[in-house]
Each structure stands twice: as C-alpha cells, then as structure tokens.
Amino acid sequence: MRTSLSNVHYSIREAAGVLGVAPSNVARAIRLGQVRAVRRRGHLVIPASGLIRLLGDPMSGGTP
C-alpha cells in the first residue's frame, strides 16, 4: 500500500530526531513560524512535506 507524504506527520520529538536537534529547538521554530505545524488529535505535528522542505533548504544547513 502506498502512503502519500501529505498524510505523514511527525511529532515534535520525531522531527527533532530527523533534524538532529533538541525537541525544544523544534518547538521554538514552530512558535517563530519557521516550521509549519498542524494539530492532529490535540497534538502539534509537523507534516513530512515541511521537513523535506526544511532539509532541502541550504540556509538551514540541509542538503540542496
């Protein structure tokens, strides 16, 4: 079964692991509007598309 990236979300802790930073840094980036997050079942989650975009941004230290 194929999963669309639009349906994949990461918790703050999971996103921090992917990015290699502390969860508090991800939470701060969400508050500052640098990372997009949505509420799912009462919890903030980061869409996979947002992480991909962030990882591909040379200004954030990711790969082009």
The 8 nearest C-alpha neighbors of each residue, nearest first, counted from 0:
[[1, 2, 3, 4, 6, 7, 5, 8],
 [0, 2, 3, 4, 6, 7, 5, 47],
 [3, 1, 4, 0, 6, 7, 5, 8],
 [2, 4, 5, 6, 1, 7, 47, 0],
 [5, 3, 7, 6, 47, 2, 48, 46],
 [4, 6, 3, 7, 48, 46, 47, 8],
 [7, 5, 4, 3, 8, 2, 46, 47],
 [8, 6, 4, 47, 5, 46, 9, 3],
 [7, 9, 46, 45, 47, 44, 6, 10],
 [10, 8, 45, 44, 13, 14, 46, 11],
 [9, 11, 44, 13, 12, 14, 45, 8],
 [10, 12, 14, 13, 22, 15, 44, 25],
 [11, 13, 15, 22, 10, 14, 16, 9],
 [14, 12, 10, 16, 15, 11, 9, 17],
 [15, 13, 17, 11, 16, 12, 9, 10],
 [14, 16, 20, 18, 12, 22, 13, 17],
 [17, 15, 19, 13, 14, 18, 12, 20],
 [16, 18, 14, 15, 19, 13, 20, 50],
 [17, 19, 15, 16, 20, 14, 54, 50],
 [20, 18, 16, 17, 15, 21, 14, 22],
 [19, 21, 15, 18, 16, 24, 22, 25],
 [20, 22, 23, 24, 15, 25, 19, 16],
 [23, 21, 15, 25, 12, 24, 11, 26],
 [22, 24, 26, 21, 25, 27, 20, 15],
 [25, 23, 27, 22, 21, 26, 28, 20],
 [24, 26, 28, 22, 27, 23, 15, 29],
 [27, 25, 23, 29, 24, 28, 22, 30],
 [26, 28, 30, 24, 29, 25, 23, 31],
 [29, 27, 33, 25, 31, 30, 26, 34],
 [28, 30, 34, 32, 26, 27, 31, 33],
 [29, 31, 27, 28, 32, 26, 33, 34],
 [32, 30, 28, 29, 33, 27, 34, 26],
 [33, 31, 29, 30, 34, 28, 35, 27],
 [32, 34, 28, 31, 29, 35, 30, 27],
 [35, 33, 29, 32, 28, 36, 49, 25],
 [36, 34, 29, 45, 49, 32, 33, 37],
 [35, 37, 45, 44, 43, 34, 29, 46],
 [38, 36, 43, 44, 45, 39, 35, 46],
 [37, 39, 43, 42, 41, 44, 40, 36],
 [40, 38, 42, 41, 43, 37, 44, 8],
 [39, 41, 42, 38, 43, 44, 37, 10],
 [40, 42, 39, 38, 43, 44, 37, 10],
 [43, 41, 38, 39, 40, 44, 37, 10],
 [42, 44, 38, 37, 36, 39, 10, 41],
 [45, 43, 10, 9, 36, 37, 8, 38],
 [44, 46, 36, 9, 8, 10, 35, 47],
 [47, 45, 8, 48, 49, 7, 9, 44],
 [48, 46, 50, 49, 8, 7, 4, 51],
 [47, 49, 51, 46, 50, 52, 4, 5],
 [50, 48, 52, 47, 46, 51, 53, 35],
 [51, 49, 53, 47, 52, 48, 54, 46],
 [50, 52, 48, 54, 53, 49, 55, 47],
 [51, 53, 49, 55, 50, 54, 48, 56],
 [52, 54, 50, 56, 55, 51, 49, 59],
 [55, 53, 61, 51, 52, 56, 50, 62],
 [54, 56, 63, 62, 52, 61, 53, 51],
 [55, 57, 53, 58, 59, 61, 54, 63],
 [58, 56, 61, 60, 59, 63, 62, 55],
 [59, 57, 56, 60, 61, 55, 53, 63],
 [60, 58, 57, 56, 61, 53, 54, 55],
 [59, 61, 57, 58, 62, 56, 54, 55],
 [62, 60, 54, 57, 55, 56, 59, 63],
 [61, 63, 55, 57, 54, 56, 60, 59],
 [62, 55, 57, 56, 61, 54, 60, 58]]
